[in-house]
Every structure is written in structure tokens, then in C-alpha cells.
């Protein structure tokens, strides 16, 4: 199942360079924080209950 693309990636401030995602100068503070949080979440790949940084609900019936 593909990952949902974060909203900040649709912004004109977003620069998607391989291995170097960043925002252009002047990006709103909320967007800067969203990017920082997203990139930090990618580093938590081996946290219990996650696959590729995505939280998995093992009790889901869906």
C-alpha cells in the first residue's frame, strides 16, 4: 500500500531533491514544523508497532 503524500509536498515552497527534501525561504512556520516532524518520523523505522515509520494497529478488523 503506498504512503499518503504529506500536504506540505503540494506546496510551492517544497523542494523535492533526492535525499534533500527542504522548503524554500519564506515557508510558513507551520509548514516548517510539519516537514521537520515528518522527516523525524522516518528515522523511527524500528519502533515497536510500526512498519516503515507507519503506526500499525494490530487489533484492527479492517
Phi and psi restraints in degrees (value plus and minus 20) as a CYANA .aco file:
   2 UNK   PHI     -91.7   -51.7
   2 UNK   PSI     131.5   171.5
   3 UNK   PHI     -92.4   -52.4
   3 UNK   PSI     127.9   167.9
   4 UNK   PHI     -93.1   -53.1
   4 UNK   PSI     112.1   152.1
   5 UNK   PHI     -96.1   -56.1
   5 UNK   PSI     105.0   145.0
   6 UNK   PHI     -80.6   -40.6
   6 UNK   PSI     129.0   169.0
   7 UNK   PHI     -79.1   -39.1
   7 UNK   PSI     -55.9   -15.9
   8 UNK   PHI     -82.9   -42.9
   8 UNK   PSI     -41.3    -1.3
   9 UNK   PHI     -92.7   -52.7
   9 UNK   PSI     -32.5     7.5
  10 UNK   PHI    -113.5   -73.5
  10 UNK   PSI     -20.3    19.7
  11 UNK   PHI    -104.2   -64.2
  11 UNK   PSI     127.7   167.7
  12 UNK   PHI     -88.5   -48.5
  12 UNK   PSI     -33.3     6.7
  13 UNK   PHI     -99.4   -59.4
  13 UNK   PSI     -38.3     1.7
  14 UNK   PHI     -99.5   -59.5
  14 UNK   PSI     114.3   154.3
  15 UNK   PHI    -140.5  -100.5
  15 UNK   PSI      97.0   137.0
  16 UNK   PHI    -123.6   -83.6
  16 UNK   PSI      66.3   106.3
  17 UNK   PHI    -121.2   -81.2
  17 UNK   PSI     119.4   159.4
  18 UNK   PHI     -73.7   -33.7
  18 UNK   PSI     101.0   141.0
  19 UNK   PHI      52.7    92.7
  19 UNK   PSI     -11.5    28.5
  20 UNK   PHI    -167.8  -127.8
  20 UNK   PSI      35.8    75.8
  21 UNK   PHI     -86.5   -46.5
  21 UNK   PSI     113.4   153.4
  22 UNK   PHI    -177.8  -137.8
  22 UNK   PSI     154.1   194.1
  23 UNK   PHI    -132.5   -92.5
  23 UNK   PSI     127.4   167.4
  24 UNK   PHI     -90.4   -50.4
  24 UNK   PSI     136.2   176.2
  25 UNK   PHI     -75.9   -35.9
  25 UNK   PSI     122.4   162.4
  26 UNK   PHI      73.6   113.6
  26 UNK   PSI     -19.7    20.3
  27 UNK   PHI     -84.0   -44.0
  27 UNK   PSI     121.9   161.9
  28 UNK   PHI     -77.8   -37.8
  28 UNK   PSI     127.2   167.2
  29 UNK   PHI     -77.6   -37.6
  29 UNK   PSI     -58.9   -18.9
  30 UNK   PHI     -81.4   -41.4
  30 UNK   PSI     -59.9   -19.9
  31 UNK   PHI     -88.8   -48.8
  31 UNK   PSI     -58.3   -18.3
  32 UNK   PHI     -81.1   -41.1
  32 UNK   PSI     -63.3   -23.3
  33 UNK   PHI     -86.3   -46.3
  33 UNK   PSI     -60.8   -20.8
  34 UNK   PHI     -81.1   -41.1
  34 UNK   PSI     -63.6   -23.6
  35 UNK   PHI     -83.7   -43.7
  35 UNK   PSI     -66.1   -26.1
  36 UNK   PHI     -78.8   -38.8
  36 UNK   PSI     -65.0   -25.0
  37 UNK   PHI     -84.7   -44.7
  37 UNK   PSI     -60.5   -20.5
  38 UNK   PHI     -83.3   -43.3
  38 UNK   PSI     -68.4   -28.4
  39 UNK   PHI     -83.7   -43.7
  39 UNK   PSI     -57.4   -17.4
  40 UNK   PHI     -84.4   -44.4
  40 UNK   PSI     -58.6   -18.6
  41 UNK   PHI     -84.6   -44.6
  41 UNK   PSI     -47.3    -7.3
  42 UNK   PHI     -89.8   -49.8
  42 UNK   PSI     -41.2    -1.2
  43 UNK   PHI    -101.0   -61.0
  43 UNK   PSI     -29.3    10.7
  44 UNK   PHI    -118.5   -78.5
  44 UNK   PSI      22.0    62.0
  45 UNK   PHI     -86.1   -46.1
  45 UNK   PSI     -48.4    -8.4
  46 UNK   PHI    -124.0   -84.0
  46 UNK   PSI      -3.0    37.0
  47 UNK   PHI     -91.0   -51.0
  47 UNK   PSI     118.5   158.5
  48 UNK   PHI     -75.0   -35.0
  48 UNK   PSI     115.9   155.9
  49 UNK   PHI      63.8   103.8
  49 UNK   PSI      -5.5    34.5
  50 UNK   PHI    -146.6  -106.6
  50 UNK   PSI     132.5   172.5
  51 UNK   PHI    -150.1  -110.1
  51 UNK   PSI     100.0   140.0
  52 UNK   PHI      33.3    73.3
  52 UNK   PSI      18.4    58.4
  53 UNK   PHI      61.0   101.0
  53 UNK   PSI     -21.4    18.6
  54 UNK   PHI    -117.8   -77.8
  54 UNK   PSI     108.3   148.3
  55 UNK   PHI     -86.5   -46.5
  55 UNK   PSI     112.3   152.3
  56 UNK   PHI    -132.5   -92.5
  56 UNK   PSI     107.7   147.7
  57 UNK   PHI    -113.2   -73.2
  57 UNK   PSI      82.7   122.7
  58 UNK   PHI     -91.6   -51.6
  58 UNK   PSI     -33.3     6.7
  59 UNK   PHI    -119.5   -79.5
  59 UNK   PSI     -14.9    25.1
  60 UNK   PHI     -87.6   -47.6
  60 UNK   PSI     122.1   162.1
  61 UNK   PHI    -123.5   -83.5
  61 UNK   PSI     -11.9    28.1
